[in-house]
Amino acid sequence: PDMYPGNCWAFRGSQGYLVVRLSMKIYPTAFTLEHIPKTLSPTGNITSAPRNFSVYGLDHEYEEEGELLGQYVYDQEGEPLQMFPVMV
C-alpha cells in the first residue's frame, strides 16, 4: 500500500511466487534484489528478506515449467541491493 518498511510486496508464510510480464522477449544477464537494510528496519532485523530464491524464464505467464535461470541466496549481512548473474 505504500513504500514504508514491511509494506512492499509482502508475502504470507515462508514461500511466495512473483511473475513479471514484459512487453517483449528478453535475454537477461543478471537480476537484482533489494531489501531494506537492518539500520532502517523498525525491528532492527530483516528476517523478512528473501533468502533462497530461484528465477525461471517463461514463454507465457501460465506456463507451469520454465527454464531455470539460476538459484540464488540473498545475503542479509550484505548490501541492501544485490546483483545475481544468470547461471545458464
C-alpha positions as CSV (number, residue, x, y, z in Angstrom):
1,P,0.0,0.0,0.0
2,D,3.0,2.4,0.5
3,M,6.8,2.4,0.5
4,Y,7.3,2.1,4.3
5,P,9.3,-0.9,5.6
6,G,7.1,-4.0,5.8
7,N,4.6,-2.9,3.2
8,C,6.3,-3.6,-0.1
9,W,5.3,-6.8,-1.9
10,A,4.8,-8.7,1.3
11,F,4.2,-12.5,1.1
12,R,2.5,-14.5,3.8
13,G,4.4,-17.6,5.0
14,S,7.8,-18.8,4.0
15,Q,7.2,-19.1,0.2
16,G,5.9,-16.9,-2.5
17,Y,5.8,-16.5,-6.2
18,L,6.0,-13.5,-8.5
19,V,5.5,-13.3,-12.2
20,V,6.7,-10.3,-14.1
21,R,5.2,-10.0,-17.6
22,L,7.2,-8.0,-20.1
23,S,6.0,-6.5,-23.4
24,M,8.7,-8.3,-25.4
25,K,11.1,-11.3,-25.1
26,I,14.4,-10.5,-23.4
27,Y,17.6,-12.4,-22.6
28,P,18.6,-11.3,-19.1
29,T,22.2,-11.3,-18.0
30,A,21.6,-10.6,-14.3
31,F,18.9,-9.9,-11.7
32,T,18.9,-7.6,-8.7
33,L,17.1,-7.9,-5.4
34,E,16.8,-5.1,-2.9
35,H,15.6,-5.2,0.7
36,I,15.8,-2.5,3.4
37,P,19.0,-2.6,5.5
38,K,18.8,-3.6,9.1
39,T,19.5,0.0,10.1
40,L,16.2,1.2,8.6
41,S,14.1,-1.7,9.8
42,P,11.7,-0.8,12.6
43,T,12.6,-4.0,14.4
44,G,16.4,-3.9,13.7
45,N,16.3,-7.1,11.7
46,I,15.4,-8.2,8.2
47,T,14.2,-11.7,8.7
48,S,11.5,-11.0,6.1
49,A,14.2,-10.7,3.4
50,P,14.1,-13.5,0.8
51,R,16.9,-15.9,1.5
52,N,16.9,-18.7,-1.1
53,F,15.2,-17.9,-4.4
54,S,15.1,-19.2,-8.0
55,V,14.5,-17.4,-11.2
56,Y,12.8,-19.0,-14.2
57,G,12.3,-17.8,-17.7
58,L,8.8,-18.4,-19.1
59,D,7.3,-18.0,-22.6
60,H,4.0,-17.1,-21.1
61,E,2.7,-16.4,-17.5
62,Y,0.6,-19.5,-17.4
63,E,3.4,-21.9,-18.2
64,E,4.0,-24.3,-15.3
65,E,7.6,-25.2,-16.0
66,G,10.0,-22.6,-17.2
67,E,13.8,-22.6,-17.9
68,L,15.8,-22.3,-14.7
69,L,18.0,-19.2,-15.0
70,G,19.6,-19.6,-11.6
71,Q,19.2,-20.3,-7.9
72,Y,20.5,-17.7,-5.5
73,V,20.9,-16.7,-1.9
74,Y,20.3,-13.2,-0.6
75,D,23.0,-12.3,2.0
76,Q,21.2,-10.5,4.9
77,E,24.6,-9.3,6.1
78,G,25.5,-7.8,2.6
79,E,24.5,-4.7,0.8
80,P,20.7,-4.0,0.5
81,L,20.9,-4.1,-3.3
82,Q,22.5,-7.3,-4.5
83,M,23.1,-8.5,-8.1
84,F,22.9,-12.1,-9.3
85,P,24.2,-13.2,-12.7
86,V,22.2,-15.5,-14.9
87,M,23.6,-19.0,-14.4
88,V,22.6,-20.5,-17.7
